[in-house]
Amino acid sequence: MTMAMQKEKEKVELFFIPSPLMGHVGQLVELANLMATRFHHLTINILIMQLPNDPIGTNYTNSLVASSQTSDPHNHIKFIQFPPMDLDSFPNYPNAGILADAVIEHHKPIVRELMASWFDMSDRVSALVVDMFCTSMIDVGKEFGVPTYIFFPSNAATLGIMFHLQTLEDEHGQEISELANPGPLLIIPSYAKPVPPSVFPNALTDKDSWSKRFGRYTRKYREAKGIIVNTFRELEPHAILSYDDKTPPVYTVGPMLKPEKPSRNNELLQWLDGQPKSSVLVLCFGSRGWFERDQVKQIAIAIEKNYNEVLPDGFLDHTAGRGKVVGWLPQMAVLAHLAVGGFVSHCGWNSVLESLWYGVPIATWPIYNEQQLNAHYFVNELGLAIEISLDYNQLNKNQRLVSAEEIEKGIRQVMDSSSEVRAKVEEMKAKSRMAVEEGGSSFESLRHLVDDFFN
């Protein structure tokens, strides 16, 4: 009998602290839903911070709160929503990430007061679970003798590269920004194959970003009692076994798919109902993805060249339109539809996991952050994606145009019904679902995590 089963009746109080960034809130809420559903002795308090002047993110978070509250009959999840802050309180912030850091730091004394009041009421907080960007909250946990776990919403290989870079800098005096320079392939323990410098994220190799943000986060990860990663062992066996003995225990609990806000209408899904099986190519580049006009033209040319070959003879003569351009896409519902046969994606980790869950192969077109690394990983190491581009980067002022010919080639390959990549994706689809079922690798890892709350 596990520790969790032995103490099923003992109340366990947890604090979850997600980053106010939209892409991070959903996964931590989903983890809370998963834990509260499976382990009824847990009570999870989710502390919600908001970015100033962020109506889209605020609306999304509010929808998650409303959905979780109505779907939790035992009321094991409680939300504590901090009031929004005035943007004028944070002058001269250069990007959303730095603004989020400032918001988190501002809430640190507020969280400290909240935890103090919790202990005054004789309720014991067993653990903090904080987003990868909320590492300063580890200090609050230490003040009250509460262990902290990091929630890492990206993959195990990316976590490994952060630890590797931190080790290079702290133990070997490596200037991390130099790794962004063109040069030979780099050996990274969490990758089975060498990694080209061209796919390193700007956030890790930019001198200010690494020294002021990501290097600091990584050092704090070492202080955590454990790290929770949204991946599964069958997908990343090499990366998961690559960590050194200075790394806290890693718990793989994925794939956890980011919950979506309810669809405002079903027009798009109704349109998909009228398309042949596996005939539709989805292009979606995330909430922050964009292209210059000339690049959009190349995309349009490539798509036009593929239409008549993808659809059956005579089909276009009997339909009102060839495709749809929409401002907001219910991505999971779309990828789940039988009409969808391929996905041109920016390779954000949420999107990658969703594509595997539904067995839809990806053609890679990364935009920013760690997406270039994900694209390289899936194409060259895991063999689960087709390459359109691996190192496209919005921040690169000299970024070359991806030609219509390159895009067309990628589309043809990703829509090939008999490709080796499609077969591998279908196999990983089955493994992803087995991982979260009872007895699966992620199911058991989550159980071990809950057991660890008692130790």
Salt bridges, closest charged atoms under 4 A:
GLU8 OE1 - HIS41 ND1 3.73
GLU10 OE1 - LYS7 NZ 3.96
GLU13 OE1 - LYS11 NZ 3.30
ASP101 OD2 - ARG213 NE 2.78
ASP123 OD1 - LYS11 NZ 3.99
ASP131 OD1 - HIS24 ND1 2.94
ASP139 OD2 - LYS108 NZ 3.13
ASP139 OD1 - LYS220 NZ 2.71
GLU143 OE2 - ARG112 NE 2.95
GLU169 OE1 - ARG219 NH2 2.46
ASP170 OD2 - ARG219 NE 2.90
GLU171 OE2 - LYS246 NZ 2.73
GLU223 OE1 - LYS142 NZ 2.62
GLU223 OE1 - LYS220 NZ 3.12
ASP244 OD1 - ARG222 NH1 3.21
GLU267 OE2 - LYS324 NZ 3.38
ASP273 OD1 - HIS337 NE2 2.64
GLU304 OE2 - ARG322 NH1 2.59
GLU309 OE1 - ARG412 NH1 2.46
GLU405 OE2 - LYS305 NZ 3.97
GLU406 OE2 - ARG400 NH2 2.79
GLU408 OE2 - ARG412 NH2 2.70
GLU420 OE2 - LYS424 NZ 3.77
GLU426 OE2 - LYS429 NZ 3.85
GLU427 OE2 - LYS431 NZ 3.40
GLU444 OE1 - ARG447 NH2 2.30
ASP451 OD2 - ARG447 NH1 3.81
